[in-house]
Amino acid sequence: MIFSKAAGLNDSVFGKSQDPIKMMLTDQKEAFESESVIDKIFCMDETGNFAEKYTYETSLGDFEAVGEQGAYPESSFQEGFSAIVEPDEWKLQFSVTQTMIEDAKMGKVKQKAYGFMKSYHRGREKFGLGILNNGTSSSMLFGNNNKQFDIRGADKKALFATDHPSITGGYGAQSNYISNPFSYDSLCLAEESMQYIRNDDGEIMDISPDTIIIPSKARIKKLVFDAIGAEEGSPNTANNSFNFQYGRWNVIMTPYLNNTAGITAGTDTWYLADSKWMEMYEGLIFLDRIPLNVRSYVDEKTDANIIKGRARWVAKPNRWNGILKADPGLSGTLLT
C-alpha cells in the first residue's frame, strides 16, 4: 500500500494525525491478508502493462518407430487457447472531520480506517470467490453498481462447463462440472475424473487434485472430515478397509462461497483443485496492476480530511483443467 499526503496538509490541524491514520490502515491491511484464501486458489500475478495475455502451447506428437534409416516424422505444436486479462480500476474514500481531530475522537477515526481497509480486502475476496460461485455462467454482476464482468476462460466457455473444447480437434468435449453430493465415494470418483482429463491432443494430463474447497458450513465440513479424517474404515459404516483418502487433502473453507444447491446435508456446492497445477499453469489469474494507493487532502468547503483509495486489479479464469465444481442436483455430469 502507498500512502501519500497532500501538499500543505502538515500545516493543518490534521498534520499530527496522518501518521496514526497511516498506521491504522497498514495494520488492518496486514490483518486481512492473513485471513485471505484467494492466494491459495488463484495464481497471484503483477503487471506493468494495461493488460496481459495468458496462453500455452499444445503438445508434440509421440516418437514413432520408423525402422532402419527411416525418415523423421513431422510433428508440430500450436498456440492453445488464450485469455486477455485487463485490470479494472477500483476506488473508495472516507472523511475525517476537523471536529473529530479537535476533540481527539481517534476511536471514531480508527473505526473509519478499519472499515476502509475491510471494504478493500473484502471486495477482493468476494470478487475472486464470486468467480467460483458464478463459474457456470459466462458473466458476473458485481458491486452495488452491478457492473458486468466476463468470467469465461480462455476457451470462451464458462469456467465450469460440460463441453470444454479442444483447440486442435484432437479430443472431444470434456467436463469439470458434476452434480454429485459430497461423500467419500463422490470424492474418489471426482478425483479419478480429474486424473483422466486430457489435453487438446487427447493425452492424459498430469492432474493430481490435492485441495477441497467448501463453504464454511457445519453440514459439509462434517461430511468432508468424516471422509478424510479417519485412517481406517469407510466413514459411518462397518467397513474396516484402509481409507486411502486419509491425510491427502488440504481443505479450504470460506463463508464467501454460496450454497447454490440447497440448505441441507449433502446438497452444498464443493470444489476439487490441483493447487500446484493451477499455480504452475496459471489456471485462475488474480492480476494486480497498481497496489492500493491512499492519499489525503483537506476539502476547502467542509474542512474535512478526505482519505481516498485507488487500485487497479482484476481476477479472471484462464484454464479450467485443474479445478472441478460439484453442484448437487443441478445440471452437471453425475459421476457413477
N, C-alpha and C positions, 0 to 999 in steps of 0.2 A: 504494500500500500504506500502511495506517495501522498504526503500531507504538506500542503503549502499555504503560507499566509499571504493575504493580500497586502499590497503596499499601504503603509500608513496605519495598519491595524495595531501595531505596538504602541501607537500614540493614544489609543482609545482606552476606555475602561476595560475592554476585553483583552488587552495585551497580556496581562499576567495569567489569563485563563486559558490561553491557547495551548500551552504545554500539557496541563491536566486533561484537556479535551482530547489532545492527540494520544495521550497515554490510554485513556478510556477506549478510544477507537481501536488502537493497536491491540490492547489486551483482549477485547471482545473478538477481534479477528482471529487471534490465536486460539481462543476457546472454541469457536465454531469449527475451525479447521480440524481440531482433534476429534470432533464428533461426525465429520462428514463421511459418507460412504461412496460418493461419486468417484473418488480417485481409486476405489477398489473395483469399480465396474467399468469406468471409462479410461481410455488412453489420454492422459493429460498432456497437451502439447501447447507450444507457444509459436507465435509467428511475428515477423516484422512486415508482412505483406497484408494487403487488403483482403486476400483470400488464399487458400491453399488447395491444391489438387492432390487427392489420395487415390492411388491406383496400384496395380500389381501386374505381374506378367504370368501368362499361362505356362504350363509345364511343357517340356520337350517330350517327344515320344521315347519309347523304350529302345535299348540296344537290340539289334536283330542279328540272328545267325545268318551269315552270307556265304559261308564256305570259303575254301582257299582262294585268295586273291579276288574275293567278291567286292563289288562296288559298295561304296559307302551310301547307305540310305539317307535320303533327305529328311530332316525334321526341322520344325520351326516353332516359334512361340510368338504370341502377340500380346498387346496390352489388354488387360482384363477390364472389367467394369471400373469406372472412376467416379469419384464424388468430389464436387466443388464445395468447400466449406468456407463461408464468409461470415466473420464475426459481426454481431449486431451491436448497437450502442444502447447502454443501459444507464439510467440517471435517476437520482433521488436527492432531495435536500431536506434539511430541518433547520430550525432557527432557535437561537438562544437570545432572549430579550435582555435589554440592559438592566431591567428591574431584577431579573434573576441573579445577575452578577453583582449588582449593588447590594442586594440582600443576602448574598452568599448562599444562594439556593443551589449548591453544587450537586445535591442529591437529584434534583429535577434534571439538571444538565446531564448527569450520569445516565438517568433513565432514557433521555433522548438519544444519547450516544449509543447506548445498548440497543435500543430499538432500531437505530440506523444500521448498525452492523448486522443485527439479527435479520433485518429485511434483505440485506445484500446476500448473505450466505444462505438464508432460507430460500431465496429466489433461485440461486444456482442449483441447490439441491432439488427443489421441486421441478425445475426445468429438466434436469438430467433424468430424474426418475419419471417425469411425465412422458418422456420418450418411451420408457418401458410400458407405462400404463396405457399409452395410446399406440403402441407399436404395431397393432394390426391395422392401423389406418395410414393413409398417405400424408396426412397433415395433422397439426395440433394447434388448438387455440390456447393462448397463454396470457396471463396477466389480466388486470382489470379492464384493459382496453381490448381484450380478446384478439390480440394480434395473431395472425396465422403463420405457422412455420411449416416448411416442407420437411417431413421426417422420414422420407423414403431413403433406402440405402442406395449404394452405388448401382445396383441392378434395376433401379427405378421401381422396385416393389416395396411394399410395407416391410419393415424390419422383420416382423413375424408373419410369414406367408406360407401357404401350402404349394406355391408354384414358382419358386425361385428358379430362373432360367440359367442355362449355360451360354456363355458368350461365343463359344466355338461350335455349339451344337453337338458336342461330344458326349452329352449325357442329358437325360430327361429332367423334368421339373422335380425339385426337391422341397421338403418341408422342414421348418423348425417351429411349427405351431401345432400343438397337440391339445387334446381335451381331457386327458386323464386326471382324476383327482389324485392328490398326493397319497402315496402309500409306499411301503417297502418294494412291492412288485413294480409299481409305476416308476420308481426311481431307477430300478435295474433296467427296465425297458427303455426309458428315456436316455440313460447313459449309453446303452447299446445302439440306439438310433443315432446318437451324435457320433459315435465311433465309426459309423459306416457312412458318414457324409462324404460325398465325392467332390472333386474339383471339376473344373469346366471340361476336362478331357475324360472324366469318368474314373479317375484314380482315387483310391481311398485316401483321405487327408489324415493328418496327424492330430486329430481332435481327441483330447482326453479331459472331459469335464471334471473340475475339482471344486466347484463352488455352487452352493444352493443359495438362491436369493428369495426371501419371503417377506411378506408384510409382518409387522410386529404385532401379531395376534396370537393369543394363547392357544387357540384351537389348532392352528397349523404348526406352531412351534412344538406342541406336544407330539403331533404326528411325525415331524421331522426327527426330533431327538429320540423318539421311540424307535425309529427306523435305523438310525446311525449310531445310537449311543450305547448299544449292548454288544459285547464281544461275541456272545454265543446266543443262538436261538433267534427265530423269527419273532418279532415283537407281538405280544398278546396272543401267542399260540403255544401249543405244547411241543413245537418243533425245536429240537435242541441242536440243529445244524449250525455250522460256523457262519457268522454274519460277516460276509466279505465287504459290507459297506462300512463297517466299524472303523472309525479313526481316519477315514479317507477324505473327508469333506470339510471345506470352510463354509460357514453359514453366515450370511449377511442378512440382518434384519433391519427394517426401516419402517417408520409409520407413514412415509410418503408413498408407499405402494398401495394402490386401490385393490379392493377385493371385488373384482368386476363380476365374478360368477355367483356370488351368494354370500350368506352370513352364517352358515352352519358348518360343522366339521366336515372336511372332505371337499369343500367347494371353493376354497381360496385359490387364487392365482399364484403360481410359483414358477421359478426360473432355474435353469441349469446353465452354467457357463464354464468355459475353459479360460481361466484368468490369464494364463501365460500366453495362449494363442491370441486372445483378444488384445493383449498389450503388444505382442511382437508384430502382429499383422494389422494393428490399428482398426479393430472391429467397430468400436464406438469411440467417436472423437469428441473430446472437450477442448476447444481451441481458444486460448487467451491471446488477444492482440494487445490490449492496453490494460495493465493492472488497475485496481481501484485507485483513482486519483481524487483525493479530497482537498478542497480549497475553501477558504473562508473570506468573507468581506463584510463590511458594515453597510447595511441598507440605509441610504440617506433619508428615506421617507419615514422609516419606523425606528431607526437607531438599533435595530436588532442585528445580531451577528448571524449571518446566513452560512451554514455549512453545506457544501454541495459535494456530491459524489458522482463520478462518471467512470465507466469502464466499458471495454469492448470485448465481448466473448460470445461464444455460441457452442452448443452441443449438437451432434448430428450422427446418425448411423452411417457406417461405411460398409462393412462386410458382415453378413448375417451368420456365417458358418459356425462361429464359436459360442453362440448363445441360443437357447431354446426357451419357449414360453409355453406353459400349460394353463389353459383356461377351462376348468372342468365344466362340461355340459355345453360348451359353445362350439364354434364351427371348426375347431382344429381337428387334426387327424387323431383317431383313437388307436393307441398302441395296444396290441394284444399279443 
